[in-house]
Amino acid sequence: MKSQELADSKVLIFTEFSDTARYIARHMAEAGIEGLEQLDSASKTNRADVIRRFSPYYNGSSSPELASANLPEIRVLVSTDVLSRV
């Protein structure tokens, strides 16, 4: 049963280890969680872009701007401390 209480909320999950971040993201993807992104030291994704897609308003963008650039907004972000080194 899905909870609708958090359906439109942003979720940020921090973990110390890359393996754990990948494990959590993989299982969330398998569960059908949409708007999911995972970031660790091995990620090829630009960290600043991930931060902008997770929190567009506070990073000089907007949801419509992201959509027009064909960039999906991130609703659930699983990350290691690499996120703090932007």
Secondary structure, DSSP 8 states (H G I E B T S, - for coil): ---STTTT--EEEE-S-HHHHHHHHHHHHHTT-SSEEEE-TT--S-HHHHHHHHSSGGGT--HHHHHHTT----SEEEE-GGGGG-
